Structure formats: C-alpha cells, structure tokens
C-alpha cells in the first residue's frame, strides 16, 4: 500500500520512512505542505501521515484542501502539539486520527492498520459517469444494467473508481490488487482491464477506463490506447 509521509524534520522523516518500509508499505516522503498537496492530487495513496508544523502551509490547511478536493484518503496527523484544542482542530479539519510525538512504532502501526481497515470499509457508493459501485453490496451498475464481476475484476474496478481522475501506474495497480511488484513482463493487468472494458463499455463510445501510454490507467476520460 502507498503511504505519503509529510514531515519536514529529516530525522523523523527517515524514521517514519524506515518504519513504514519495514512494515511492508510503499512510502513517499515530502517536507513541504504545498508540494504535499500537488503529490496527493497527482498520485493515489492509501494513507497520509501528516505533520502539523510545515513550511508552505500547515497540516491543518493541507487536510482542509484535500477534503475540499474530494480526496477521502485516511489521514493520521503526527505532531508534538498535544493541546486538546490542537487535536480538535485537526479532527475537525477532516483528519481521521491524531498521534502525539514522541510515540512508539507499535502504536503508530496499530493506528495505521485501524485506519486502513476503516478506509476499506467505506460505505459510500462510488460513481463515475453512469457507472456506480456499492462497496457494501458489491453491486455494480452501468447505464442502469447490473454488471457481474469476478472478485479480481471487482477489486480492480473499485480501486480505479476510488481514484477516478488520477493516473494509477501499473505497479500501483498490481501491488494493490495482486499484492506483488511489477517486473515489467506480466500482462495480467492488461488482461483484466480488457475484461472490465468488455463488461462496462457500450457500443462505439470511448472506454471509461483510459490508457495512459507508458504509465498505466485512469478511470474516466477518453481511451488513448
């Protein structure tokens, strides 16, 4: 799973990067608030680890902008600001949890696991154009017709829809759906994208799953394959 770490203290950033890597996550680190916003809008993440005091804009404002942009990725705020009003501000801004520094790695990872379970169970119906997916019933409807998917097709489609409009690289899709790294030769992803297109696309209209040449796929837009 992909984690964006937003921390300007280099020693803390290295510590978090190592902790998340050793726990099996794929971390990316930035120390600038404005850059964090740009990265979060351009790439798909499963979790944000977010400091409060940052150059550019602070963590509270980052949370507000992400939520205003419709990004509902779980956010865990990590900060030395331990006053009750700071915690309330963070949670009211849209963060999902708040962990005060210093903390133990075991507690950090426990909080991360809890947030990821909560994020996976998100009940909101996903919609892209005339396509809808209900995570509770796992029902998929396209142009008012029920679409039957295999478990793998469903997992792939849900990930694409949760990140609609964002380019997802081949490695991100393979890691999220199949839990392994892309070696440059495996065409399983292309096979399942083809399966989804056959079930979702109608007539001669552009595919709802857009190919981004040399990178991966994006949900929505015109097919460039």
C-alpha positions as CSV (number, residue, x, y, z in Angstrom):
1,X,0.0,0.0,0.0
2,X,1.2,3.5,-0.8
3,X,1.7,6.0,2.0
4,X,2.6,9.7,1.7
5,X,4.7,10.9,4.6
6,X,4.6,14.7,5.1
7,X,7.3,15.6,7.6
8,X,9.9,18.4,7.4
9,X,12.2,17.1,10.2
10,X,14.7,14.9,8.3
11,X,15.4,12.6,11.2
12,X,11.7,12.0,11.9
13,X,11.0,11.6,8.2
14,X,13.8,8.9,7.9
15,X,12.4,7.2,11.0
16,X,8.9,7.1,9.5
17,X,10.1,6.0,6.1
18,X,12.0,3.1,7.6
19,X,9.2,2.1,9.9
20,X,6.6,2.0,7.1
21,X,9.0,0.3,4.7
22,X,9.8,-2.5,7.2
23,X,6.1,-2.9,7.8
24,X,5.6,-3.7,4.1
25,X,4.3,-0.3,2.9
26,X,5.5,1.8,0.0
27,X,6.3,5.2,1.5
28,X,6.9,8.5,-0.3
29,X,8.3,11.5,1.7
30,X,7.9,15.3,1.3
31,X,8.7,18.0,3.7
32,X,6.7,20.8,2.1
33,X,3.0,21.4,2.6
34,X,2.3,22.8,-0.9
35,X,4.2,20.1,-2.5
36,X,2.2,17.5,-0.5
37,X,-1.0,18.9,-2.0
38,X,0.4,18.6,-5.5
39,X,1.6,15.0,-4.9
40,X,-1.7,13.9,-3.3
41,X,-3.7,15.3,-6.3
42,X,-1.4,13.6,-8.9
43,X,-0.9,10.2,-7.3
44,X,-3.0,7.7,-5.4
45,X,-2.3,6.8,-1.8
46,X,-3.9,4.5,0.7
47,X,-2.8,6.7,3.7
48,X,-1.4,10.1,4.6
49,X,1.0,10.5,7.6
50,X,0.9,14.3,8.2
51,X,2.9,16.6,10.4
52,X,1.3,19.9,11.5
53,X,4.1,22.4,11.5
54,X,5.3,22.5,7.9
55,X,6.8,25.1,5.5
56,X,4.4,26.4,2.9
57,X,1.1,25.6,4.6
58,X,0.5,23.8,7.9
59,X,-1.0,20.3,8.3
60,X,-4.5,21.6,9.2
61,X,-4.7,23.5,6.0
62,X,-3.5,20.6,4.0
63,X,-6.3,18.4,5.4
64,X,-8.9,21.1,4.6
65,X,-7.7,21.4,1.0
66,X,-7.5,17.6,0.5
67,X,-11.0,17.1,1.8
68,X,-12.3,20.1,-0.3
69,X,-10.8,18.5,-3.4
70,X,-12.8,15.3,-2.6
71,X,-9.8,13.2,-1.5
72,X,-11.0,10.9,1.2
73,X,-7.8,9.0,1.9
74,X,-7.3,8.3,5.6
75,X,-5.2,10.9,7.3
76,X,-3.2,10.3,10.5
77,X,-1.7,13.5,12.0
78,X,1.6,13.2,13.8
79,X,2.7,16.2,15.9
80,X,4.2,17.4,19.1
81,X,1.2,19.8,19.5
82,X,-0.6,18.0,22.3
83,X,-3.1,20.5,23.5
84,X,-6.7,19.4,23.3
85,X,-7.7,22.3,21.1
86,X,-4.9,21.3,18.6
87,X,-6.4,17.7,18.4
88,X,-9.9,19.1,18.0
89,X,-8.7,21.4,15.2
90,X,-7.0,18.5,13.4
91,X,-10.0,16.2,13.6
92,X,-12.5,19.0,12.7
93,X,-10.4,19.8,9.7
94,X,-11.0,16.3,8.4
95,X,-8.2,14.2,9.8
96,X,-9.1,10.6,10.9
97,X,-6.7,10.3,13.8
98,X,-4.2,12.2,15.8
99,X,-1.0,10.8,17.3
100,X,1.2,12.9,19.6
101,X,5.0,12.8,19.3
102,X,7.0,11.0,20.6
103,X,5.3,7.7,20.0
104,X,6.2,4.0,19.8
105,X,6.4,2.3,16.3
106,X,4.0,-0.3,17.6
107,X,1.3,2.3,18.4
108,X,1.9,4.0,15.0
109,X,1.4,0.8,13.1
110,X,-1.7,-0.2,15.1
111,X,-3.3,3.2,14.3
112,X,-2.3,2.8,10.7
113,X,-3.9,-0.7,10.5
114,X,-7.1,0.6,12.1
115,X,-7.4,3.5,9.7
116,X,-6.8,1.2,6.7
117,X,-9.5,-1.2,7.9
118,X,-11.8,1.7,8.3
119,X,-11.0,3.1,4.9
120,X,-11.5,-0.3,3.2
121,X,-15.0,-0.5,4.8
122,X,-16.0,2.9,3.5
123,X,-19.8,2.7,2.8
124,X,-20.2,5.4,0.3
125,X,-21.4,4.5,-3.2
126,X,-18.8,5.3,-5.8
127,X,-19.9,6.9,-9.1
128,X,-18.1,7.7,-12.3
129,X,-20.5,8.9,-15.0
130,X,-23.3,6.4,-15.4
131,X,-21.2,3.7,-13.6
132,X,-21.9,3.1,-9.9
133,X,-20.4,0.7,-7.3
134,X,-21.7,-0.1,-3.9
135,X,-18.9,-1.3,-1.5
136,X,-21.5,-2.8,0.9
137,X,-23.5,-4.9,-1.5
138,X,-20.6,-5.1,-4.1
139,X,-23.3,-4.3,-6.7
140,X,-22.0,-2.7,-9.9
141,X,-24.4,-0.9,-12.3
142,X,-23.5,0.6,-15.7
143,X,-26.1,2.5,-17.7
144,X,-28.8,1.1,-15.5
145,X,-27.8,-2.5,-16.1
146,X,-26.3,-4.8,-13.5
147,X,-22.7,-5.9,-14.2
148,X,-21.4,-9.2,-12.8
149,X,-17.7,-9.2,-11.9
150,X,-15.3,-11.7,-10.6
151,X,-13.6,-11.0,-7.3
152,X,-10.4,-9.7,-9.0
153,X,-12.4,-7.6,-11.5
154,X,-14.3,-6.1,-8.7
155,X,-11.1,-5.3,-6.7
156,X,-9.5,-3.7,-9.7
157,X,-12.6,-1.6,-10.6
158,X,-13.1,-0.4,-7.0
159,X,-9.5,0.8,-6.8
160,X,-9.9,2.6,-10.1
161,X,-13.1,4.3,-9.1
162,X,-11.8,5.3,-5.7
163,X,-9.1,7.2,-7.6
164,X,-11.1,8.4,-10.5
165,X,-9.3,11.1,-12.5
166,X,-5.9,10.1,-11.1
167,X,-3.3,8.2,-13.2
168,X,-2.5,4.9,-11.5
169,X,0.7,3.3,-12.5
170,X,0.9,-0.3,-13.5
171,X,3.0,-1.1,-10.4
172,X,0.4,0.6,-8.1
173,X,-2.4,-1.4,-9.6
174,X,-0.6,-4.7,-9.4
175,X,0.6,-4.1,-5.9
176,X,-2.9,-3.0,-4.7
177,X,-4.9,-5.7,-6.4
178,X,-2.5,-8.6,-6.6
179,X,-0.1,-7.7,-3.8
180,X,3.2,-8.0,-5.8
181,X,5.6,-5.8,-7.6
182,X,5.5,-5.2,-11.3
183,X,8.5,-6.8,-13.1
184,X,7.8,-5.3,-16.5
185,X,6.7,-8.5,-18.2
186,X,3.5,-9.6,-16.5
187,X,0.4,-8.8,-18.6
188,X,-2.2,-9.9,-16.1
189,X,-3.2,-6.3,-15.5
190,X,-3.9,-5.7,-19.2
191,X,-6.0,-8.9,-19.4
192,X,-8.2,-7.8,-16.5
193,X,-8.5,-4.2,-17.9
194,X,-9.7,-5.8,-21.1
195,X,-12.3,-7.9,-19.1
196,X,-13.6,-4.8,-17.4
197,X,-13.9,-2.9,-20.7
198,X,-15.9,-5.6,-22.3
199,X,-18.3,-5.6,-19.4
200,X,-18.6,-1.8,-18.9
201,X,-18.2,-0.2,-22.3
202,X,-21.1,0.1,-24.6
203,X,-21.1,0.5,-28.4
204,X,-18.5,2.7,-30.0
205,X,-18.2,5.2,-27.1
206,X,-14.8,5.8,-25.7
207,X,-13.8,3.5,-22.9
208,X,-14.4,4.6,-19.3
209,X,-11.0,3.2,-18.4
210,X,-8.4,5.4,-20.1
211,X,-5.0,4.1,-21.1
212,X,-2.1,6.5,-20.3
213,X,0.7,5.2,-22.5
214,X,3.8,4.2,-20.8
215,X,2.4,4.8,-17.3
216,X,-0.8,2.9,-16.5
217,X,-4.6,3.7,-16.4
218,X,-7.0,6.3,-15.3
219,X,-10.8,6.0,-14.6
220,X,-12.7,8.4,-16.8
221,X,-11.8,10.3,-19.9
222,X,-11.2,9.2,-23.5
223,X,-9.3,6.0,-24.2
224,X,-5.9,6.6,-25.7
225,X,-4.9,3.0,-26.3
